[in-house]
Amino acid sequence: MSATTTYRVTGMTCGHCEGAVTEELSALDGVSSVKAVASTGLVTVISEAPLDDDAVRAAVDEAGYELAGRA
């Protein structure tokens, strides 16, 4: 069973931003797919199980952006 969660991320403005966020979130255990869209600020993550929000926040911070919360 997989979980799909959409997060709102602030600070993404371009494809490079999308790539940075995607790379960090893809490294989290259990993540199978990440789709970041700079124009909307939304990041959709598909994972084997619901992710810990703190882990997601840390990954987004590492990429240089801010997790605003779940969309």
N, CA, C and O atoms as CSV, one atom per row, in Angstrom:
chain,resi,resn,atom,element,x,y,z
A,1,MET,N,N,0.844,-1.192,0.000
A,1,MET,CA,C,0.000,0.000,0.000
A,1,MET,C,C,0.882,1.246,0.000
A,1,MET,O,O,1.857,1.323,0.748
A,2,SER,N,N,0.542,2.202,-0.828
A,2,SER,CA,C,1.359,3.415,-0.865
A,2,SER,C,C,0.547,4.613,-0.390
A,2,SER,O,O,-0.684,4.602,-0.384
A,3,ALA,N,N,1.281,5.641,0.006
A,3,ALA,CA,C,0.650,6.873,0.475
A,3,ALA,C,C,1.048,8.000,-0.466
A,3,ALA,O,O,2.211,8.110,-0.856
A,4,THR,N,N,0.090,8.829,-0.825
A,4,THR,CA,C,0.371,10.010,-1.646
A,4,THR,C,C,0.067,11.233,-0.806
A,4,THR,O,O,-1.047,11.398,-0.310
A,5,THR,N,N,1.069,12.094,-0.649
A,5,THR,CA,C,0.916,13.297,0.165
A,5,THR,C,C,1.402,14.489,-0.631
A,5,THR,O,O,2.443,14.426,-1.285
A,6,THR,N,N,0.646,15.577,-0.577
A,6,THR,CA,C,1.052,16.804,-1.259
A,6,THR,C,C,1.431,17.838,-0.207
A,6,THR,O,O,0.698,18.079,0.751
A,7,TYR,N,N,2.594,18.439,-0.414
A,7,TYR,CA,C,3.124,19.446,0.496
A,7,TYR,C,C,3.222,20.775,-0.221
A,7,TYR,O,O,3.353,20.826,-1.444
A,8,ARG,N,N,3.156,21.854,0.546
A,8,ARG,CA,C,3.361,23.191,0.005
A,8,ARG,C,C,4.770,23.633,0.404
A,8,ARG,O,O,5.112,23.654,1.586
A,9,VAL,N,N,5.584,23.986,-0.597
A,9,VAL,CA,C,6.962,24.391,-0.360
A,9,VAL,C,C,7.150,25.807,-0.888
A,9,VAL,O,O,6.801,26.097,-2.032
A,10,THR,N,N,7.703,26.692,-0.057
A,10,THR,CA,C,7.917,28.068,-0.492
A,10,THR,C,C,9.362,28.261,-0.925
A,10,THR,O,O,10.280,27.644,-0.383
A,11,GLY,N,N,9.546,29.135,-1.917
A,11,GLY,CA,C,10.885,29.493,-2.370
A,11,GLY,C,C,11.288,28.880,-3.698
A,11,GLY,O,O,12.295,29.283,-4.280
A,12,MET,N,N,10.515,27.905,-4.196
A,12,MET,CA,C,10.847,27.309,-5.493
A,12,MET,C,C,10.441,28.259,-6.608
A,12,MET,O,O,9.310,28.744,-6.631
A,13,THR,N,N,11.364,28.530,-7.540
A,13,THR,CA,C,11.052,29.450,-8.634
A,13,THR,C,C,11.341,28.890,-10.016
A,13,THR,O,O,10.937,29.487,-11.014
A,14,CYS,N,N,12.041,27.743,-10.101
A,14,CYS,CA,C,12.465,27.270,-11.418
A,14,CYS,C,C,12.686,25.763,-11.411
A,14,CYS,O,O,12.507,25.100,-10.389
A,15,GLY,N,N,13.073,25.236,-12.557
A,15,GLY,CA,C,13.341,23.816,-12.693
A,15,GLY,C,C,14.468,23.347,-11.789
A,15,GLY,O,O,14.433,22.226,-11.281
A,16,HIS,N,N,15.466,24.195,-11.585
A,16,HIS,CA,C,16.564,23.834,-10.688
A,16,HIS,C,C,16.035,23.626,-9.268
A,16,HIS,O,O,16.440,22.694,-8.573
A,17,CYS,N,N,15.126,24.505,-8.849
A,17,CYS,CA,C,14.513,24.385,-7.522
A,17,CYS,C,C,13.758,23.059,-7.411
A,17,CYS,O,O,13.885,22.338,-6.422
A,18,GLU,N,N,12.976,22.755,-8.437
A,18,GLU,CA,C,12.216,21.507,-8.445
A,18,GLU,C,C,13.164,20.317,-8.315
A,18,GLU,O,O,12.888,19.375,-7.574
A,19,GLY,N,N,14.277,20.366,-9.037
A,19,GLY,CA,C,15.247,19.276,-9.000
A,19,GLY,C,C,15.877,19.105,-7.637
A,19,GLY,O,O,16.066,17.981,-7.171
A,20,ALA,N,N,16.207,20.223,-6.988
A,20,ALA,CA,C,16.843,20.166,-5.668
A,20,ALA,C,C,15.899,19.551,-4.643
A,20,ALA,O,O,16.304,18.702,-3.850
A,21,VAL,N,N,14.648,19.978,-4.661
A,21,VAL,CA,C,13.651,19.450,-3.721
A,21,VAL,C,C,13.388,17.971,-4.020
A,21,VAL,O,O,13.314,17.145,-3.110
A,22,THR,N,N,13.249,17.655,-5.302
A,22,THR,CA,C,13.006,16.261,-5.705
A,22,THR,C,C,14.140,15.357,-5.253
A,22,THR,O,O,13.902,14.264,-4.738
A,23,GLU,N,N,15.372,15.808,-5.445
A,23,GLU,CA,C,16.538,14.998,-5.076
A,23,GLU,C,C,16.571,14.700,-3.580
A,23,GLU,O,O,16.801,13.560,-3.175
A,24,GLU,N,N,16.343,15.722,-2.761
A,24,GLU,CA,C,16.382,15.523,-1.308
A,24,GLU,C,C,15.248,14.622,-0.828
A,24,GLU,O,O,15.463,13.738,0.001
A,25,LEU,N,N,14.043,14.843,-1.346
A,25,LEU,CA,C,12.900,14.038,-0.893
A,25,LEU,C,C,12.999,12.602,-1.402
A,25,LEU,O,O,12.562,11.672,-0.725
A,26,SER,N,N,13.570,12.421,-2.587
A,26,SER,CA,C,13.722,11.071,-3.142
A,26,SER,C,C,14.660,10.224,-2.300
A,26,SER,O,O,14.584,8.996,-2.326
A,27,ALA,N,N,15.546,10.876,-1.550
A,27,ALA,CA,C,16.519,10.157,-0.715
A,27,ALA,C,C,15.903,9.603,0.569
A,27,ALA,O,O,16.519,8.780,1.246
A,28,LEU,N,N,14.687,10.049,0.909
A,28,LEU,CA,C,14.039,9.551,2.129
A,28,LEU,C,C,13.619,8.097,1.948
A,28,LEU,O,O,13.204,7.692,0.863
A,29,ASP,N,N,13.731,7.321,3.015
A,29,ASP,CA,C,13.342,5.909,2.974
A,29,ASP,C,C,11.890,5.749,2.562
A,29,ASP,O,O,11.001,6.415,3.093
A,30,GLY,N,N,11.662,4.854,1.608
A,30,GLY,CA,C,10.297,4.507,1.221
A,30,GLY,C,C,9.694,5.379,0.147
A,30,GLY,O,O,8.587,5.099,-0.315
A,31,VAL,N,N,10.394,6.446,-0.275
A,31,VAL,CA,C,9.837,7.336,-1.296
A,31,VAL,C,C,10.038,6.720,-2.679
A,31,VAL,O,O,11.152,6.345,-3.044
A,32,SER,N,N,8.950,6.618,-3.442
A,32,SER,CA,C,9.047,6.024,-4.776
A,32,SER,C,C,8.902,7.063,-5.877
A,32,SER,O,O,9.352,6.839,-7.001
A,33,SER,N,N,8.278,8.203,-5.568
A,33,SER,CA,C,8.062,9.218,-6.598
A,33,SER,C,C,7.933,10.600,-5.960
A,33,SER,O,O,7.317,10.758,-4.905
A,34,VAL,N,N,8.527,11.603,-6.622
A,34,VAL,CA,C,8.398,12.988,-6.172
A,34,VAL,C,C,8.108,13.841,-7.390
A,34,VAL,O,O,8.808,13.739,-8.398
A,35,LYS,N,N,7.077,14.691,-7.312
A,35,LYS,CA,C,6.770,15.627,-8.395
A,35,LYS,C,C,6.675,17.014,-7.788
A,35,LYS,O,O,5.722,17.331,-7.076
A,36,ALA,N,N,7.677,17.842,-8.077
A,36,ALA,CA,C,7.702,19.216,-7.573
A,36,ALA,C,C,7.327,20.162,-8.709
A,36,ALA,O,O,7.824,20.025,-9.827
A,37,VAL,N,N,6.446,21.126,-8.419
A,37,VAL,CA,C,6.014,22.106,-9.417
A,37,VAL,C,C,6.249,23.502,-8.859
A,37,VAL,O,O,5.531,23.954,-7.967
A,38,ALA,N,N,7.259,24.181,-9.391
A,38,ALA,CA,C,7.642,25.496,-8.865
A,38,ALA,C,C,6.521,26.516,-9.007
A,38,ALA,O,O,6.325,27.346,-8.119
A,39,SER,N,N,5.783,26.464,-10.110
A,39,SER,CA,C,4.754,27.483,-10.357
A,39,SER,C,C,3.631,27.463,-9.332
A,39,SER,O,O,3.010,28.492,-9.065
A,40,THR,N,N,3.366,26.288,-8.755
A,40,THR,CA,C,2.300,26.179,-7.757
A,40,THR,C,C,2.856,26.062,-6.348
A,40,THR,O,O,2.143,26.299,-5.373
A,41,GLY,N,N,4.139,25.693,-6.235
A,41,GLY,CA,C,4.738,25.480,-4.925
A,41,GLY,C,C,4.317,24.163,-4.302
A,41,GLY,O,O,4.509,23.940,-3.106
A,42,LEU,N,N,3.741,23.289,-5.121
A,42,LEU,CA,C,3.264,22.010,-4.597
A,42,LEU,C,C,4.234,20.878,-4.931
A,42,LEU,O,O,4.787,20.806,-6.029
A,43,VAL,N,N,4.419,20.007,-3.959
A,43,VAL,CA,C,5.279,18.837,-4.136
A,43,VAL,C,C,4.465,17.616,-3.737
A,43,VAL,O,O,4.019,17.501,-2.595
A,44,THR,N,N,4.274,16.706,-4.686
A,44,THR,CA,C,3.521,15.493,-4.422
A,44,THR,C,C,4.501,14.341,-4.254
A,44,THR,O,O,5.349,14.101,-5.114
A,45,VAL,N,N,4.377,13.640,-3.149
A,45,VAL,CA,C,5.293,12.554,-2.815
A,45,VAL,C,C,4.502,11.255,-2.687
A,45,VAL,O,O,3.500,11.188,-1.975
A,46,ILE,N,N,4.972,10.226,-3.392
A,46,ILE,CA,C,4.387,8.895,-3.244
A,46,ILE,C,C,5.396,8.054,-2.482
A,46,ILE,O,O,6.562,7.966,-2.867
A,47,SER,N,N,4.942,7.440,-1.402
A,47,SER,CA,C,5.827,6.656,-0.544
A,47,SER,C,C,5.129,5.376,-0.108
A,47,SER,O,O,3.909,5.246,-0.203
A,48,GLU,N,N,5.945,4.425,0.378
A,48,GLU,CA,C,5.392,3.135,0.811
A,48,GLU,C,C,4.466,3.306,2.004
A,48,GLU,O,O,3.484,2.578,2.145
A,49,ALA,N,N,4.778,4.261,2.854
A,49,ALA,CA,C,3.967,4.537,4.043
A,49,ALA,C,C,3.986,6.041,4.264
A,49,ALA,O,O,4.867,6.722,3.738
A,50,PRO,N,N,3.035,6.584,5.032
A,50,PRO,CA,C,3.051,8.026,5.301
A,50,PRO,C,C,4.401,8.448,5.879
A,50,PRO,O,O,4.967,7.767,6.734
A,51,LEU,N,N,4.902,9.575,5.398
A,51,LEU,CA,C,6.207,10.075,5.841
A,51,LEU,C,C,6.075,10.904,7.105
A,51,LEU,O,O,5.036,11.512,7.365
A,52,ASP,N,N,7.133,10.918,7.877
A,52,ASP,CA,C,7.199,11.767,9.060
A,52,ASP,C,C,7.387,13.209,8.602
A,52,ASP,O,O,8.317,13.503,7.852
A,53,ASP,N,N,6.513,14.111,9.047
A,53,ASP,CA,C,6.588,15.501,8.606
A,53,ASP,C,C,7.935,16.140,8.940
A,53,ASP,O,O,8.437,16.967,8.179
A,54,ASP,N,N,8.521,15.756,10.076
A,54,ASP,CA,C,9.823,16.317,10.453
A,54,ASP,C,C,10.908,15.905,9.465
A,54,ASP,O,O,11.796,16.696,9.147
A,55,ALA,N,N,10.838,14.667,8.979
A,55,ALA,CA,C,11.814,14.181,7.998
A,55,ALA,C,C,11.656,14.932,6.681
A,55,ALA,O,O,12.641,15.286,6.034
A,56,VAL,N,N,10.398,15.171,6.289
A,56,VAL,CA,C,10.126,15.912,5.056
A,56,VAL,C,C,10.636,17.350,5.202
A,56,VAL,O,O,11.271,17.885,4.294
A,57,ARG,N,N,10.352,17.963,6.346
A,57,ARG,CA,C,10.792,19.333,6.603
A,57,ARG,C,C,12.321,19.430,6.529
A,57,ARG,O,O,12.859,20.366,5.936
A,58,ALA,N,N,13.016,18.459,7.133
A,58,ALA,CA,C,14.480,18.454,7.129
A,58,ALA,C,C,15.026,18.326,5.709
A,58,ALA,O,O,16.003,18.986,5.355
A,59,ALA,N,N,14.398,17.482,4.901
A,59,ALA,CA,C,14.851,17.293,3.516
A,59,ALA,C,C,14.641,18.564,2.701
A,59,ALA,O,O,15.509,18.954,1.919
A,60,VAL,N,N,13.497,19.206,2.882
A,60,VAL,CA,C,13.211,20.455,2.157
A,60,VAL,C,C,14.177,21.556,2.611
A,60,VAL,O,O,14.674,22.328,1.791
A,61,ASP,N,N,14.438,21.622,3.922
A,61,ASP,CA,C,15.417,22.587,4.446
A,61,ASP,C,C,16.788,22.354,3.827
A,61,ASP,O,O,17.476,23.300,3.444
A,62,GLU,N,N,17.179,21.084,3.732
A,62,GLU,CA,C,18.480,20.717,3.166
A,62,GLU,C,C,18.595,21.195,1.724
A,62,GLU,O,O,19.674,21.579,1.272
A,63,ALA,N,N,17.473,21.167,1.004
A,63,ALA,CA,C,17.447,21.620,-0.387
A,63,ALA,C,C,17.490,23.150,-0.473
A,63,ALA,O,O,17.744,23.709,-1.540
A,64,GLY,N,N,17.239,23.820,0.656
A,64,GLY,CA,C,17.289,25.280,0.673
A,64,GLY,C,C,15.942,25.967,0.574
A,64,GLY,O,O,15.863,27.151,0.246
A,65,TYR,N,N,14.888,25.227,0.858
A,65,TYR,CA,C,13.532,25.782,0.758
A,65,TYR,C,C,12.799,25.563,2.067
A,65,TYR,O,O,13.339,24.971,3.001
A,66,GLU,N,N,11.575,26.040,2.129
A,66,GLU,CA,C,10.828,25.941,3.379
A,66,GLU,C,C,9.537,25.177,3.181
A,66,GLU,O,O,8.760,25.469,2.273
A,67,LEU,N,N,9.315,24.187,4.048
A,67,LEU,CA,C,8.070,23.431,4.018
A,67,LEU,C,C,6.997,24.245,4.710
A,67,LEU,O,O,7.110,24.528,5.902
A,68,ALA,N,N,5.951,24.627,3.982
A,68,ALA,CA,C,4.878,25.432,4.560
A,68,ALA,C,C,3.817,24.535,5.209
A,68,ALA,O,O,2.982,25.003,5.983
A,69,GLY,N,N,3.864,23.241,4.879
A,69,GLY,CA,C,2.891,22.309,5.442
A,69,GLY,C,C,2.290,21.442,4.365
A,69,GLY,O,O,2.704,21.480,3.206
A,70,ARG,N,N,1.302,20.659,4.764
A,70,ARG,CA,C,0.598,19.836,3.794
A,70,ARG,C,C,-0.377,20.707,3.037
A,70,ARG,O,O,-0.969,21.635,3.588
A,71,ALA,N,N,-0.534,20.392,1.757
A,71,ALA,CA,C,-1.437,21.203,0.912
A,71,ALA,C,C,-2.871,20.749,1.078
A,71,ALA,O,O,-3.772,21.308,0.452
